């Protein structure tokens, strides 16, 4: 029988256990878990204790330290993946303008791609504004499970409500049979959008290549100042001089020593 909190019917989480989980999460991903996330930890990881038949979070900590697969599961469960198509429209307007002025192949990085809505939104803009030119979108995320979902290019009908109607007709297929209630990205998008697991807390391998534009939105809010700086340097290492960086509207780069020129709120150009 699990020791439970009568208010939540979930395993109890002591202060020391929460501190240890925070340490593991930060070491693995760079993400800081603030005190107010304790209930989220109990809620999301409690089912893993039940799955493994464990009585306490101390038991679970021992498992996580020994089992890399369970450690990855912990990261997947504690990473927030809220996103939608064409979130923060002005970034896509800026991308379209940049693309029209750009010559040659264009590569755009969705650096925290989650389930793929951002990457496919980028792809639609590139398909529209760079006809006849080569382009590629690369999406990376620390969560293996969301990368697998994004790679499918399959979304429930409700998820695509924010896609302009003309884009839906042009770039998406309506599911039938077992795929009823879903839409699938057409080959014109899927052939040029690629996903891979990537930890932004570490330097990315050179094999990922260089990018003209990087979207790094709603990620920095989870990091300390030191963590933000490390992560941004890792990202900018893969952005070409003169390329663009997009961050979330609520995120500030103020006070960070980086080779960036601010063009507009949340939009920057790499200057070195």
C-alpha positions as CSV (number, residue, x, y, z in Angstrom):
1,X,0.0,0.0,0.0
2,X,1.5,3.4,-1.0
3,X,1.9,6.1,1.6
4,X,-0.5,8.8,0.3
5,X,-1.5,12.3,0.9
6,X,-5.2,12.1,1.8
7,X,-5.9,15.3,-0.1
8,X,-4.5,14.1,-3.4
9,X,-4.4,10.3,-3.0
10,X,-0.8,10.5,-4.4
11,X,2.5,9.5,-2.8
12,X,3.9,12.0,-0.3
13,X,6.9,14.0,-1.4
14,X,9.3,15.2,1.3
15,X,11.4,18.3,1.0
16,X,14.6,16.3,0.6
17,X,13.0,14.1,-2.1
18,X,11.9,17.1,-4.0
19,X,15.3,18.7,-3.7
20,X,16.9,15.5,-5.1
21,X,14.5,15.4,-8.0
22,X,15.2,19.0,-8.8
23,X,19.0,18.2,-8.8
24,X,18.5,15.3,-11.2
25,X,16.2,17.4,-13.5
26,X,18.7,20.3,-13.6
27,X,21.7,18.1,-14.2
28,X,19.9,16.2,-17.1
29,X,18.2,19.2,-18.8
30,X,19.2,22.4,-17.1
31,X,15.6,23.1,-16.2
32,X,14.9,24.6,-12.8
33,X,11.9,23.2,-10.8
34,X,10.6,26.0,-8.5
35,X,8.9,25.2,-5.2
36,X,5.5,25.7,-6.7
37,X,6.0,22.8,-9.0
38,X,5.9,20.2,-6.1
39,X,2.3,19.3,-6.8
40,X,3.0,18.9,-10.5
41,X,5.9,16.5,-9.6
42,X,3.6,14.5,-7.3
43,X,0.8,14.3,-9.9
44,X,3.0,13.4,-12.9
45,X,5.5,11.1,-11.2
46,X,3.1,9.4,-8.8
47,X,1.8,7.2,-11.6
48,X,5.4,6.0,-12.2
49,X,5.6,4.9,-8.6
50,X,2.4,2.9,-9.0
51,X,3.6,1.5,-12.3
52,X,6.8,0.2,-10.7
53,X,5.0,-0.8,-7.4
54,X,7.2,1.5,-5.4
55,X,6.1,2.9,-2.0
56,X,8.1,6.2,-1.8
57,X,9.7,8.8,-3.9
58,X,13.0,7.7,-2.3
59,X,12.6,4.3,-3.9
60,X,11.8,6.1,-7.2
61,X,14.9,8.2,-6.9
62,X,17.0,5.1,-6.6
63,X,15.4,3.7,-9.8
64,X,16.0,7.0,-11.7
65,X,19.7,7.1,-10.7
66,X,20.2,3.5,-11.9
67,X,18.0,3.4,-15.0
68,X,18.7,5.9,-17.9
69,X,15.3,5.0,-19.5
70,X,13.4,6.0,-16.4
71,X,15.5,9.2,-16.1
72,X,14.4,10.0,-19.6
73,X,10.8,9.2,-18.7
74,X,11.1,11.7,-15.7
75,X,12.3,14.4,-18.1
76,X,9.4,13.7,-20.5
77,X,6.8,13.9,-17.8
78,X,8.1,17.1,-16.2
79,X,8.7,19.0,-19.4
80,X,5.8,21.3,-20.3
81,X,4.9,20.9,-24.0
82,X,2.0,23.4,-24.5
83,X,2.0,24.7,-28.0
84,X,-0.2,25.5,-31.0
85,X,0.0,26.4,-34.7
86,X,1.1,30.0,-35.5
87,X,1.5,30.9,-31.8
88,X,2.8,34.5,-31.6
89,X,1.9,35.5,-35.2
90,X,4.4,38.4,-35.4
91,X,7.3,35.9,-35.4
92,X,5.9,34.2,-38.5
93,X,5.4,37.6,-40.2
94,X,9.0,38.4,-39.5
95,X,10.1,35.0,-40.8
96,X,8.1,35.6,-44.0
97,X,9.8,39.0,-44.5
98,X,13.3,37.5,-43.8
99,X,12.6,34.6,-46.2
100,X,11.6,36.9,-49.1
101,X,14.8,38.9,-48.8
102,X,17.0,35.8,-48.3
103,X,18.8,34.2,-51.3
104,X,19.5,30.5,-51.6
105,X,18.5,27.7,-49.4
106,X,17.0,28.6,-46.0
107,X,17.2,26.5,-42.8
108,X,15.1,27.2,-39.8
109,X,15.5,25.6,-36.4
110,X,12.6,25.0,-34.0
111,X,14.9,24.5,-31.0
112,X,12.2,23.3,-28.5
113,X,9.8,21.8,-31.0
114,X,7.5,19.9,-28.7
115,X,4.9,18.0,-30.7
116,X,5.7,19.8,-33.9
117,X,3.1,22.6,-34.3
118,X,5.8,25.3,-34.4
119,X,8.0,23.4,-36.9
120,X,5.1,22.8,-39.3
121,X,3.9,26.4,-38.9
122,X,7.4,27.5,-40.0
123,X,7.3,25.0,-42.9
124,X,4.1,26.5,-44.2
125,X,5.6,30.0,-44.2
126,X,8.7,28.7,-46.0
127,X,6.7,26.8,-48.6
128,X,4.7,30.0,-49.3
129,X,7.5,32.5,-49.4
130,X,10.3,30.4,-50.9
131,X,8.7,28.7,-53.9
132,X,11.2,27.0,-56.1
133,X,13.9,27.3,-53.5
134,X,15.3,24.6,-51.2
135,X,14.4,24.9,-47.5
136,X,14.5,22.8,-44.4
137,X,13.0,22.9,-40.9
138,X,14.8,21.0,-38.1
139,X,12.9,20.5,-34.8
140,X,14.7,19.4,-31.7
141,X,13.3,18.6,-28.2
142,X,14.7,16.9,-25.1
143,X,11.6,14.7,-24.8
144,X,11.8,11.5,-26.9
145,X,8.0,11.0,-26.8
146,X,7.1,14.3,-28.3
147,X,9.8,14.0,-31.0
148,X,8.2,10.7,-32.0
149,X,4.7,12.3,-32.2
150,X,6.0,15.3,-34.1
151,X,7.7,13.1,-36.7
152,X,4.4,11.5,-37.6
153,X,3.0,14.9,-38.8
154,X,-0.4,13.8,-37.6
155,X,-2.7,16.1,-35.6
156,X,-6.2,16.0,-34.3
157,X,-8.6,18.3,-36.2
158,X,-9.1,20.5,-33.1
159,X,-5.3,21.2,-33.0
160,X,-5.3,22.7,-36.5
161,X,-8.1,25.3,-35.9
162,X,-5.5,28.1,-35.8
163,X,-4.1,27.2,-39.3
164,X,-5.4,29.6,-42.0
165,X,-8.1,27.9,-44.1
166,X,-6.1,28.3,-47.3
167,X,-3.1,26.6,-45.7
168,X,-5.2,23.7,-44.5
169,X,-6.5,23.0,-48.0
170,X,-3.0,23.3,-49.6
171,X,-0.8,21.5,-47.1
172,X,-2.9,19.0,-45.1
173,X,-4.9,15.8,-45.8
174,X,-8.1,15.0,-44.0
175,X,-7.9,11.6,-42.3
176,X,-10.3,8.8,-43.2
177,X,-11.0,5.4,-41.7
178,X,-8.8,4.8,-38.6
179,X,-7.4,8.3,-39.1
180,X,-10.8,10.0,-39.0
181,X,-10.7,13.1,-36.8
182,X,-7.1,13.8,-37.7
183,X,-5.2,15.6,-40.4
184,X,-1.8,14.7,-41.9
185,X,0.8,17.0,-43.3
186,X,1.3,16.5,-47.0
187,X,4.6,15.4,-48.4
188,X,5.4,19.0,-49.5
189,X,5.8,19.7,-45.8
190,X,6.9,16.4,-44.3
191,X,9.7,15.9,-46.8
192,X,11.4,19.1,-45.6
193,X,10.7,18.9,-41.8
194,X,13.0,16.7,-39.7
195,X,12.9,16.1,-36.0
196,X,15.6,14.8,-33.6
197,X,16.2,14.6,-29.9
198,X,18.4,17.4,-28.6
199,X,19.4,18.8,-25.2
200,X,19.9,22.5,-25.4
201,X,21.7,22.4,-22.1
202,X,24.6,20.8,-24.1
203,X,26.5,21.9,-27.2
204,X,24.7,20.6,-30.3
205,X,26.7,18.3,-32.6
206,X,28.1,20.0,-35.7
207,X,26.1,17.5,-37.8
208,X,23.0,19.5,-37.1
209,X,24.4,22.2,-39.4
210,X,24.0,26.0,-39.3
211,X,20.7,27.9,-39.4
212,X,19.4,31.2,-40.8
213,X,16.7,31.5,-38.1
214,X,16.2,29.9,-34.7
215,X,13.0,29.8,-32.7
216,X,13.7,29.4,-29.0
217,X,10.3,30.4,-27.5
218,X,9.0,29.9,-24.0
219,X,12.0,27.9,-22.9
220,X,14.2,30.5,-21.1
221,X,11.6,31.0,-18.4
222,X,12.6,27.6,-16.9
223,X,16.2,28.5,-16.4
224,X,18.4,30.6,-14.0
225,X,20.4,33.5,-15.5
226,X,23.4,31.2,-15.7
227,X,21.4,28.5,-17.3
228,X,19.9,30.9,-19.8
229,X,23.3,32.2,-20.9
230,X,24.7,28.7,-21.4
231,X,21.6,27.6,-23.4
232,X,21.6,30.7,-25.5
233,X,25.3,30.3,-26.3
234,X,24.7,26.7,-27.4
235,X,21.9,27.8,-29.6
236,X,23.7,30.8,-31.2
237,X,26.7,28.6,-32.0
238,X,24.4,27.0,-34.6
239,X,23.0,30.3,-36.0
240,X,24.7,32.1,-38.9
241,X,25.9,35.7,-38.6
242,X,23.1,37.9,-39.6
243,X,20.6,35.2,-38.7
244,X,17.5,35.7,-36.5
245,X,16.6,34.5,-33.0
246,X,13.0,34.5,-31.8
247,X,12.2,34.1,-28.1
248,X,8.9,34.2,-26.2
249,X,7.2,37.5,-25.6
250,X,7.6,37.1,-21.8
251,X,11.3,36.3,-22.0
252,X,14.0,38.9,-21.6
253,X,17.7,38.8,-22.7
254,X,18.4,42.0,-20.7
255,X,21.9,41.9,-19.1
256,X,23.1,38.8,-21.0
257,X,26.4,39.2,-22.8
258,X,25.5,37.9,-26.2
259,X,26.3,38.9,-29.8
260,X,22.7,40.0,-30.5
261,X,21.0,43.1,-31.8
262,X,17.4,43.6,-30.8
263,X,15.2,44.3,-33.8
264,X,11.8,44.2,-32.0
265,X,10.5,42.8,-28.8
266,X,11.5,39.1,-28.7
267,X,13.2,39.3,-32.1
268,X,17.0,39.5,-32.4
269,X,19.8,39.4,-35.1
270,X,23.1,37.7,-34.5
271,X,25.8,40.3,-35.2
272,X,29.0,38.2,-34.8
